[in-house]
Amino acid sequence: EQAELRPVIRQALRNAALPPEAMVIEITESILMRDSENALKNLAALKQLGSKVYMDAFGRGFASFTYIKLFPIDEITLDLRF
């Protein structure tokens, strides 16, 4: 369940004795488009922990750069077809 993502990641970081900035969350455009409201909440919470958020293969779906800039994303890789 997406709503439980933050505590799971926090516990995983504790168990591994890693700082939050060691965690890089990689998402796809389709994840954002499926449930953007929930994704925004979860990504913002993960960013508050100190984790980085990367988007892989942007351009495969239908999201625009205007839409993507609403999300707390640190880095984007573009799909070759883009």
Secondary structure as GFF3:
##gff-version 3
##sequence-region A 1 82
A	DSSP	three_ten_helix	2	4	.	.	.	ID=ss1
A	DSSP	alpha_helix	5	16	.	.	.	ID=ss2
A	DSSP	three_ten_helix	20	22	.	.	.	ID=ss3
A	DSSP	beta_strand	24	28	.	.	.	ID=ss4
A	DSSP	alpha_helix	29	34	.	.	.	ID=ss5
A	DSSP	alpha_helix	36	49	.	.	.	ID=ss6
A	DSSP	beta_strand	52	58	.	.	.	ID=ss7
A	DSSP	alpha_helix	65	68	.	.	.	ID=ss8
A	DSSP	beta_strand	75	78	.	.	.	ID=ss9
###
